[in-house]
Amino acid sequence: MVRDYLLQDYRQANGKKLSVESISRELSIMSEIVNLADRELDLNTKITNPFSGLELPKATRRKSEQRLPLPDDLVDLMTTKLKGTDIPQVACRLRSGLPDFAC
């Protein structure tokens, strides 16, 4: 099975395994190619997409890849600097850590 091959055996040019996130992207691309062929060739879903619904293990990130929150003193400094500017929402978003957090 493609998923198992990508998870266990496939290696990048540098010899490292693909991350679960990369495998998920690759499977999504392959799934969409099958869906596109189904639509464009008027197959009317006569084929079963072998790439849809495949379960992957939960992604784990290496410590070097984890995103750490901004330190509070940096957020406080940026909040002070941004007061009175035309982008006051940025400070609130920095503090919340959420890109679309409404203040």
Secondary structure, DSSP 8 states (H G I E B T S, - for coil): -HHHHHHHT---TTS----HHHHHHHHHHHHHHHHHHHHHTT-TT-S--TTTT---------GGG------HHHHHHHHHHHTTSS-THHHHHHHH--TT---
